[in-house]
Amino acid sequence: MKTKYLNHDASQYWWLMFYSGILFIALGIWMLVAPVSSYLSLSLLFAFGMIFAGIFETTFAISNHKRLHGWGWNLSGGLIDIFLGSYLLNLPLLTMVVMPIIIGLWMLFRGFMAISSSIELRAYGVLDWVWLLLTGILIVILSVLIIGDPFFGDINIVVWTAFAFLVSGIFRILLSLQLKGLARV
C-alpha cells in the first residue's frame, strides 16, 4: 500500500511555503548584490533566514499533522533549520570556518526533500511536477559543488550559496502554487 505525502486538506497552508520561498529568494538576491560584504554578515543573515524559514516549515508541518502523511519530514526539516540557524547565530566566528560545509549539507538535505515532494505531487496528477523535480536536482547539484570545494574562496561560496538559495526559493514557491491549486480541487 502506497502512502501519499499529503492530502488535499493540507494544501490550505500553501502560503507558508510561499513565504519561505520568498525569503530564500530575497537572501539569494542579497548575496548576489552584495558579494563583498563581510563573511560574518553573511553568516548572521543566513542564520536569521534559516531560523525564520524553519519556523514557517515547522508551522506548516504542525498545522497539517492530521492531514499530511509523512509530516514528520517537514517537521524535522523545519527543526533542523531552526537548530542550524541558532547555531550559526550563536557561534559566528566558528561558523565562518565551517559555514560552507554546513550550507552544502543543509542544501543537500533540502534538495532531496524537494525531489521527494515533486515525486509525491506526480502521484496527485500535478502536470508540472517535472519542473519541481528538476529544481530539486539542481539544488542537489549546487550543494555538491559547495561541499566539493568549500574553501575555494569567500566570493565563490557566496555566489554558489546565492544560487542555491534562489533555486530553493523558486522550488518552494512552485510547490506552494501547486499546493494552492490542490486546495481549489
PyMOL commands that set and color helices and strands:
alter all, ss='L'
color gray80, all
select helices_A, chain A and resi 8-33+39-63+71-90+92-123+129-148+154-184
alter helices_A, ss='H'
color red, helices_A
deselect
rebuild
show_as cartoon
